[in-house]
Amino acid sequence: MNCEYPRTALRWLLNSASARLLANTAAASRQLTHADLDQLATAGRGTAQTIDYLRQVLVTFGVLPARDEYLVRIERHLGHVLTRWPEQAPLLRPYVRWSVMPRARRRSTHSPSTPGRAQWAYVRINAAADFLSFATERGLALREVTQHQVDQWLAGGASTRYEVRDFLVWAARRGHSQDLLVPHRAKPEPVGLDEDSHWDLLQQCLYDEELPLDVRAAGALLLFLGQHLTRIVTLTDSDLISKNGRTALLLDRSPVHLPVPLATLLTELVEQSPEPGWSANSPMPWLFPGTQPGAHRSSASLARTLTAHGIPIRASRGTALIQLAQDMPPAVLAPLLGLHVITAEQWRRRAVTDWTAYLQARGRALAAPDSCRNPEPQSSGQLVV
């Protein structure tokens, strides 16, 4: 068998439910297609997990063409929702077809789809279906729903109901409803770490060899560059480049020159031998390979691992982005880290707010009597490794 770890592949052929399913379908003496696997999953001939695993094997080794599975899952989710609420199909189908799916496809052309992107669509589909069911139970067509009834529905459930705003804006523009107001869903303010804790965690990731290498690398990218885990797990060997004699990481359009300790850490991650299994036999050069062939590690799995090693995800990322936003304008920060310029501007405002609060606190301290003054704290300055 022409693979680096043939025994692993042979063990899979002998013991895996996916391999047995593949053997059964191959008995049909024709080329297997995505549609065949979709039909098998729908017919219940094998669990969805088994079908997805087999599909990933076939795509990885060129038997089936690659496709965006998360886009397919959005359409599959719509089918499940309409099975529960078939009377909502006249509005839900066009909403998903002409609003949700086009945006999901546009995003997938710029970056690989993620579970979070599919979840973004699920929440909007569920909110729309739930709201339409609310109106139907009261004998109302969507055109007859008033602002009072919208407010009543929003107040009676979780905050995810505010995502119905997307559906109602679409419906009003096409004459299916009145102009109904739904506020944007409030986002929690980011939490952060104090400077000493942030610095200690970063130093630990860069130099503590007792930590697993993948934890050190992911933690350093989170703490130093404020990268979201969904982006970290999609990094490949080719994203680590040499530019002007220095090691750089390509996060978006601009390469980020890395300090020597971080460059060394990522180089070690690229050069380490893969663990036996599909990650070893897969041709995909992920920095953080997953358990399925050709797939990168899931962000949820990486988050659990980092948290188990004492690295808080949201606080670490928030602190890193605030520190970077203090040193760089949004027009520079956005293309450097792969952020939208509006997102970079929001982080800049948060950084300015934090600095203003510091100056106000210092002003109050200086105005106090000399005997009550505290020693002046050191300025946080620029994060330097």
Secondary structure as UniProt FT lines:
FT   HELIX           6..15
FT   HELIX           17..26
FT   TURN            27..28
FT   HELIX           34..43
FT   HELIX           48..60
FT   TURN            61..62
FT   HELIX           69..84
FT   HELIX           86..88
FT   HELIX           89..95
FT   HELIX           96..100
FT   HELIX           101..110
FT   HELIX           115..137
FT   TURN            138..139
FT   HELIX           142..144
FT   HELIX           147..155
FT   HELIX           159..163
FT   HELIX           164..173
FT   TURN            174..175
FT   HELIX           195..207
FT   TURN            209..210
FT   HELIX           213..225
FT   HELIX           229..232
FT   TURN            233..234
FT   HELIX           237..239
FT   STRAND          240..243
FT   TURN            244..245
FT   STRAND          246..250
FT   STRAND          255..257
FT   HELIX           260..271
FT   HELIX           278..281
FT   TURN            293..294
FT   HELIX           299..308
FT   TURN            309..310
FT   HELIX           313..327
FT   HELIX           330..337
FT   HELIX           341..367
FT   HELIX           370..372
//
